[in-house]
Amino acid sequence: MSRFHKLSHVVWHCQYHIVWVPKYRYRVLKDRVSFEISKTIRIFEERLGCEVVELNVQVDHMHLLVMVPPKLSISQLVGTIKGKSAIQIFKQFPYLKQKPYWGNHFWAKGYCVDTDMSYTRKLMGRCWPWTSV
């Protein structure tokens, strides 16, 4: 099986590493909350046509390695995932919404995103050895 995916007019391999944190970086992503977030993210990634390669939920931040089709922007993906997962978490665990520091926001503003360049760097080193990437 090829590592590339196909759409009608494009062959693609867009893999991103995305990291984000709960508001105030509180250590609440554990036990059942962690499980619920993982489940919600996988559901909405599939609906958006993405493929979760790896998902790691730490107690105070999340790592997501995901394949995203080129027709979907990263900001749209992260906005949908953070918004839908926050709604789901507040539904499942209303005690998190009760705390005065949450308000109606579960996640902090912003995120960190990086492309997975390991394969590209290997290829560039092989094809253009004079290039320092």
C-alpha positions in Angstrom: 0.0 0.0 0.0 1.3 3.4 -1.0 1.9 6.1 1.6 0.1 8.5 -0.7 -3.6 9.1 -0.8 -5.7 10.1 -3.9 -8.5 12.5 -4.5 -9.9 13.3 -7.9 -7.1 15.6 -9.1 -4.4 15.2 -6.5 -2.1 12.6 -5.0 -1.1 13.7 -1.5 0.7 12.9 1.7 0.1 15.8 4.2 1.0 14.7 7.7 1.0 17.2 10.6 2.0 17.1 14.2 -0.4 19.3 16.2 -0.1 20.1 19.9 -2.6 22.0 22.1 -3.3 22.5 25.8 -6.3 22.9 28.1 -7.1 26.4 29.4 -4.4 27.5 32.0 -2.7 24.2 31.2 -4.6 22.6 34.1 -3.8 18.9 34.6 -7.3 17.6 33.8 -6.7 15.3 30.8 -6.7 12.0 32.7 -8.8 8.9 33.2 -12.3 9.1 31.7 -11.7 12.7 30.4 -8.7 11.5 28.4 -10.7 8.5 27.0 -13.6 10.7 26.0 -11.4 13.3 24.3 -9.6 10.5 22.3 -12.9 9.0 21.2 -14.3 12.4 20.2 -11.2 13.4 18.3 -11.2 10.1 16.3 -14.9 10.5 15.5 -14.6 14.0 14.1 -11.3 13.3 12.3 -13.0 10.6 10.4 -16.0 12.8 9.6 -13.6 15.4 8.2 -11.8 12.8 6.0 -8.6 12.8 8.0 -6.6 9.8 9.3 -5.3 9.8 12.9 -1.8 8.3 12.7 -1.1 8.8 16.4 -2.9 10.4 19.3 -1.2 10.9 22.7 -3.2 12.6 25.5 -0.9 13.8 28.4 -2.4 15.2 31.6 -1.8 18.8 30.5 -1.5 18.7 26.7 -2.3 16.7 23.6 -0.2 15.5 20.7 -2.0 14.5 17.4 -0.2 13.2 14.3 -2.7 13.3 11.5 -3.0 12.9 7.8 -5.0 15.9 6.4 -6.4 16.1 2.9 -5.2 19.2 1.0 -8.8 20.5 0.7 -9.0 21.0 4.5 -7.0 23.8 6.2 -5.2 23.1 9.4 -6.9 26.0 11.2 -10.3 24.6 10.2 -9.4 21.1 11.4 -8.1 22.3 14.8 -11.0 24.7 15.3 -13.5 21.9 14.7 -11.7 19.4 16.9 -11.2 21.8 19.8 -14.8 23.1 19.6 -16.5 19.8 19.2 -14.4 18.1 21.9 -15.0 20.9 24.3 -18.8 20.6 23.8 -18.6 16.9 24.3 -16.4 17.1 27.4 -18.7 19.7 29.1 -21.7 17.4 28.3 -20.0 14.3 29.7 -18.3 16.0 32.7 -20.5 19.0 33.8 -18.3 19.5 36.9 -15.6 20.9 34.7 -17.9 23.7 33.5 -18.9 24.5 37.1 -15.4 25.6 38.1 -15.0 29.3 37.9 -11.9 29.3 35.9 -13.4 27.5 32.9 -16.2 29.7 31.8 -17.3 28.1 28.5 -13.8 27.4 27.3 -12.0 24.1 27.8 -9.0 24.6 25.5 -6.5 27.5 25.5 -6.4 29.7 22.5 -3.9 28.6 19.9 -2.0 25.5 19.0 1.4 24.4 17.6 1.6 22.6 14.3 4.6 21.1 12.4 4.8 19.1 9.2 6.4 15.7 9.4 9.5 16.3 7.3 11.4 13.2 8.0 10.7 11.5 4.6 11.2 14.7 2.7 14.6 15.3 4.3 15.7 11.8 3.5 14.6 12.2 -0.1 16.2 15.6 -0.5 19.5 14.3 0.9 19.4 11.5 -1.6 18.5 13.5 -4.6 20.4 16.7 -3.8 23.4 15.8 -1.6 24.7 19.4 -1.6 21.4 20.6 0.1 21.6 21.0 3.9 18.1 20.5 5.1 
